[in-house]
Amino acid sequence: MSDNLLLVKFRFDGETKSQVGKFTYEQYDNLRSLPITVECKIISNEKPTLSKEEIDIINQKVIDAWKADRSHTSKLAK
């Protein structure tokens, strides 16, 4: 595993099974901050259950969610 990637175990609300993937710290922090995330922790002894492509999709969805959240907050601030 690359030095700048963390092995992260997470689960979203409504899901019964946790997923494991390799993320940067920033990606981990963003994932952990989502309201739908009910479990998110750094681990070391499990194998990833997500492919790089699946992680890329999740990361794009997190980015989109943060953009939407910030645009809503900006409108409220006006």
C-alpha positions in Angstrom: 0.0 0.0 0.0 1.3 3.5 -0.9 2.4 5.6 2.0 -0.1 8.3 1.2 -3.1 6.0 1.1 -5.1 4.7 4.1 -7.1 1.6 4.4 -10.6 2.7 5.4 -13.6 0.7 6.4 -17.0 2.5 6.0 -20.7 2.0 5.8 -23.5 4.2 4.7 -26.9 4.5 6.4 -29.2 1.8 5.0 -26.5 -0.6 4.1 -25.9 -3.7 6.1 -22.3 -4.5 4.9 -19.2 -2.3 5.4 -16.8 -1.7 2.5 -13.1 -1.4 2.6 -11.0 0.7 0.3 -7.8 2.7 -0.1 -8.2 6.5 0.3 -6.1 9.6 0.8 -6.5 11.3 4.2 -8.6 14.1 2.5 -10.9 11.6 0.9 -11.3 9.7 4.2 -12.1 13.0 6.0 -14.7 14.0 3.4 -16.2 10.5 3.5 -16.4 10.5 7.3 -18.1 13.9 7.3 -21.0 12.9 5.1 -24.3 12.7 7.0 -25.1 9.3 5.5 -21.8 7.8 6.8 -22.5 5.7 9.9 -19.2 4.0 10.1 -15.8 5.3 8.9 -12.5 4.2 10.4 -8.9 3.7 9.5 -7.9 0.0 9.7 -4.9 -2.2 8.9 -5.9 -5.9 8.9 -8.5 -6.3 6.2 -8.4 -6.6 2.4 -10.0 -4.0 0.2 -13.5 -4.9 -1.0 -13.7 -2.1 -3.5 -11.8 -1.7 -6.8 -10.0 1.5 -7.7 -12.8 2.3 -10.2 -15.4 1.9 -7.5 -13.4 4.2 -5.2 -13.1 6.8 -8.0 -16.9 6.7 -8.4 -17.4 7.2 -4.6 -14.9 10.0 -4.6 -16.7 11.8 -7.4 -20.1 11.4 -5.6 -18.5 12.9 -2.4 -17.1 15.8 -4.4 -20.5 16.4 -6.0 -22.2 16.3 -2.6 -19.8 18.8 -1.1 -20.3 21.2 -4.0 -24.1 20.9 -3.7 -23.8 21.5 0.1 -21.6 24.6 -0.3 -23.8 26.1 -3.0 -26.8 25.7 -0.7 -24.9 27.3 2.2 -23.8 30.2 0.0 -27.4 30.9 -0.9 -28.4 30.9 2.8 -25.6 33.3 3.7 -27.0 35.9 1.2 
